[in-house]
């Protein structure tokens, strides 16, 4: 399974925290904590990367993941380039999120319905 596309069981137990303050005092835009996966998402729209930002986020991710998989995501609009960095991270765009997550939004449970509404809102922004 692609680590960027969690299973339904993980998705239903996901805890999402916006503007999450890390132990080093930095704030990552979104923290998604699931039983088998911890994701830090840095959203870059009309902003540039701060000094050592990805490195600091990656260090905090490694510290917090506690045996789970961990992914640092750099999220941009389509057509925007990602920075070079010595740490591993995934550069994805908003349109890629739509493509990957739409299949998870077809359920009748609350999490699936919420995800469906979010993805529809995202699609409107990309038009």
N, C-alpha and C positions, 0 to 999 in steps of 0.2 A: 504494500500500500504506500502511496505517496505520502510522506510525512506532512506535507502542506494541506492534505485533505484528510482530516480526522474521521474516524468511524463514527457512526451514529451514537454509540454508547458513550464515547468520549465527548462528543458534542453536547449531549444531554446533561453532562456533568461539568461543562465548561464554566469557569468563573472568569468574567471579563472585567478588567479594571482599567479605566482610562486614566491617563496622566499618572502612572504608577511611579512612586518615588523609590529609587533603588538605594541600596545600602551606601553607595558612594555619593549620594545627594543628587544625582542626575535623575531626570524624569523621562521615562520611555512613554511614547504616546499611548500604546495599548499593551497590556499584559493579558495573555489568555492562558489560564492554567487548567489543564485537564489531567486525568489520572495517569496517562502515559506520555504526555507531551506538555512542554512549557514553551510558549511563543512570546517573543517580544517583537512588537511591530513599531517601526519608526516611519511615520507618514511624512513625506516631503512634497508639499505643494506650495509653491511660491516661497521656498526657504532653502538655504544651503546647509550642508552638514557642518556641525560644530567641530572644533578641534578635538581629535581623538574620540569623537562621539561613538562610533561603531565599536571601537576597541573597549571603551568603558562599558557599553551595553553588553558586549559579548562576555566580558569578565563577570559581570553581575549575573548573566544568564547561566554561565557555568557554575557559579556559586549556588544559585537557587534551584537548579533543576533536580537535584536529589535523586539521581538514578534514572530519571525520565529522559526521553529524547528532548533536545532543545533546539530551537530554531530562532535565529535572528533574521527578521524580515525588514527589508528596505522597500517601502511601498511608494510608488510614484504614479503620476499620470502616464498614459501611453506616450511613447516617444521621448521620454526623459531618460537621461543616462544616469547610471549609478556611479558612485565614487569608487576609486581604488582603495582597498583596505587590506591590511595584513591578516585580518580575522575572517573566518568563513561567514557568509551571510547569503540570503536569497534575495535577489532583486526581482520583485514582481510588480505588476501594474494593476490598476483597478479593473481593467477589462479581463485580465487573467483570473482575478478573484471570481468574477461573475461566472466565467466558464467552468471553473473548478468546483464552485460551491452550489451552483444551481441544483445538481442532483440531490444534494442533502436537504433541500428545502421542500421536498414533495410529500413529507409526512403530515399527519394530522395532529401531532403533539405540539405543545406550545413552542418549544425550541425551533422546530421546523417552520412553524408559521411565522415566528419572529424573524428568522433568517430570511424567509421569503419576502417579507416586507422590507427588510434592510436591503436586500439585493435589488428589489424594484426601485428603491430610492437611489441606490448607487447607479443603476442603469440610466435613470433620468439625468443624473449629473454628467454622465459621459456623452450624452447626446449632443 
